[in-house]
Amino acid sequence: MAVTKNKTGRRVIIAVTESSPLLELWQTAMQALEEAEAEVVALFLHDERWQRAASLPFTREVSKTGSSTNFTRQRADQVLSDTVEHLRKRMNELATGTGLTIHFEALPESEVSGTKRVVEGEENVLIAPADLTEHPVVSELKSLNFRIYFVESDR
């Protein structure tokens, strides 16, 4: 999905990973939205190591019951698709009753140019989990001119 600028040109981007504290990130985003009108974008930065691991012939997936099967590229793609759908659904649940539409974009963590395209803009605000503070993509983004808030998890 290509994210387009809203009429104010301002975005609040919520960066999420598979293990992000969504509620805490959402609450911080809502505080940032109190300042002015903005478009809300959930940016899922997914870990590509699943796909790389699935390409190895000896990679196995072990279920909670102890059975195991080959972990294939198709299975890695299904895990990614399921995760994207879960995060999209959860972000939409958080937006219920706010009148906000959440734009959702999923990008590999390594796709710095795509991430820059989504977050660039002086009026934009990036809300990210604290565990991304030293992540290479966030290090690259720090060179752009916009605000970044890192959110600690209450867990």
C-alpha positions as CSV (number, residue, x, y, z in Angstrom):
1,M,0.0,0.0,0.0
2,A,1.4,3.4,-0.9
3,V,0.8,6.0,1.8
4,T,-0.2,9.4,0.5
5,K,0.1,12.7,2.3
6,N,-3.1,14.0,4.0
7,K,-4.2,17.6,3.6
8,T,-2.0,18.8,6.5
9,G,0.9,16.8,5.2
10,R,1.6,15.6,8.8
11,R,1.8,11.9,9.8
12,V,2.0,10.1,13.1
13,I,3.8,6.8,12.3
14,I,3.6,4.0,14.7
15,A,6.5,1.5,14.0
16,V,5.6,-2.0,15.1
17,T,7.4,-5.3,15.2
18,E,6.1,-8.8,16.0
19,S,6.6,-8.1,19.7
20,S,5.8,-4.4,20.1
21,P,3.8,-3.1,23.0
22,L,0.9,-2.0,20.8
23,L,-1.3,-0.4,23.5
24,E,1.6,1.8,24.8
25,L,2.6,2.8,21.3
26,W,-1.1,3.7,20.5
27,Q,-1.4,5.8,23.7
28,T,1.7,7.7,22.8
29,A,0.4,8.3,19.3
30,M,-2.8,9.6,20.6
31,Q,-0.9,12.1,22.8
32,A,1.0,13.2,19.7
33,L,-2.3,13.6,17.8
34,E,-3.7,16.0,20.4
35,E,-1.2,18.6,19.1
36,A,-2.6,18.8,15.6
37,E,-4.5,16.9,12.8
38,A,-2.4,14.2,11.2
39,E,-2.7,11.0,9.3
40,V,-2.0,7.8,11.3
41,V,0.2,5.1,9.8
42,A,1.1,1.8,11.3
43,L,4.4,0.7,9.9
44,F,5.2,-3.0,10.5
45,L,8.9,-3.6,10.2
46,H,9.1,-7.4,9.7
47,D,12.1,-9.6,10.4
48,E,13.4,-11.2,7.2
49,R,15.3,-13.9,9.0
50,W,12.2,-16.2,8.8
51,Q,12.4,-16.2,5.1
52,R,16.2,-16.8,5.1
53,A,15.8,-19.6,7.6
54,A,13.1,-21.2,5.5
55,S,15.4,-21.4,2.6
56,L,17.7,-23.8,4.5
57,P,17.0,-27.5,3.8
58,F,17.4,-28.5,7.5
59,T,15.1,-25.9,9.0
60,R,12.2,-27.5,11.0
61,E,9.1,-26.0,12.7
62,V,8.3,-27.6,16.0
63,S,4.7,-27.3,17.3
64,K,3.7,-26.9,20.9
65,T,2.8,-30.6,20.9
66,G,6.3,-31.5,19.9
67,S,5.6,-32.6,16.3
68,S,7.9,-31.1,13.6
69,T,7.7,-30.4,9.9
70,N,9.9,-28.7,7.3
71,F,9.8,-24.9,7.6
72,T,9.4,-23.9,4.0
73,R,9.3,-20.5,2.2
74,Q,5.5,-21.0,1.8
75,R,5.2,-21.5,5.6
76,A,7.4,-18.5,6.3
77,D,5.2,-16.4,4.0
78,Q,2.0,-17.7,5.7
79,V,3.5,-16.8,9.2
80,L,4.3,-13.3,7.8
81,S,0.8,-12.9,6.3
82,D,-0.9,-14.1,9.6
83,T,1.3,-11.6,11.6
84,V,0.4,-8.7,9.3
85,E,-3.3,-9.5,9.5
86,H,-3.1,-9.8,13.3
87,L,-1.3,-6.5,13.7
88,R,-3.7,-4.8,11.2
89,K,-6.7,-6.1,13.1
90,R,-5.3,-5.1,16.5
91,M,-4.4,-1.5,15.3
92,N,-7.9,-1.2,13.9
93,E,-9.4,-2.3,17.2
94,L,-7.4,0.3,19.0
95,A,-8.7,3.0,16.6
96,T,-12.3,1.9,17.1
97,G,-14.3,4.9,18.4
98,T,-11.6,7.5,17.6
99,G,-12.9,8.3,14.1
100,L,-9.4,7.6,12.8
101,T,-8.5,5.5,9.9
102,I,-5.2,3.7,10.3
103,H,-3.1,3.2,7.2
104,F,-1.0,0.1,7.4
105,E,2.2,-0.7,5.6
106,A,4.5,-3.7,6.0
107,L,8.1,-3.4,5.0
108,P,11.1,-5.6,5.6
109,E,13.4,-4.2,8.3
110,S,16.2,-3.9,5.8
111,E,14.2,-1.7,3.4
112,V,15.5,1.6,4.6
113,S,14.5,3.6,1.5
114,G,10.9,2.5,1.8
115,T,10.8,3.3,5.5
116,K,12.3,6.7,4.8
117,R,9.6,7.3,2.2
118,V,6.9,6.6,4.8
119,V,8.4,8.7,7.6
120,E,10.1,11.6,5.9
121,G,8.6,15.0,6.5
122,E,9.5,17.7,9.1
123,E,6.0,17.6,10.6
124,N,5.9,13.9,11.0
125,V,6.3,12.0,14.3
126,L,7.6,8.5,14.6
127,I,6.5,6.4,17.6
128,A,8.6,3.3,18.1
129,P,9.2,0.7,20.7
130,A,12.3,1.2,22.8
131,D,13.9,-2.0,21.6
132,L,14.3,-0.4,18.1
133,T,16.5,2.5,19.6
134,E,19.7,1.0,18.2
135,H,18.2,-0.8,15.2
136,P,20.0,-0.1,11.9
137,V,16.8,1.2,10.2
138,V,16.1,3.6,13.1
139,S,19.7,4.8,13.1
140,E,19.3,5.7,9.4
141,L,16.0,7.5,10.2
142,K,17.6,9.6,12.9
143,S,19.4,11.6,10.2
144,L,16.0,12.9,8.9
145,N,14.4,16.0,10.3
146,F,11.4,14.8,12.4
147,R,10.6,13.8,15.9
148,I,11.0,10.3,17.2
149,Y,9.5,9.0,20.5
150,F,10.7,5.7,21.9
151,V,8.2,3.9,24.1
152,E,9.1,1.5,26.9
153,S,6.9,-1.5,27.4
154,D,5.0,-1.9,30.7
155,R,5.4,-5.7,30.4
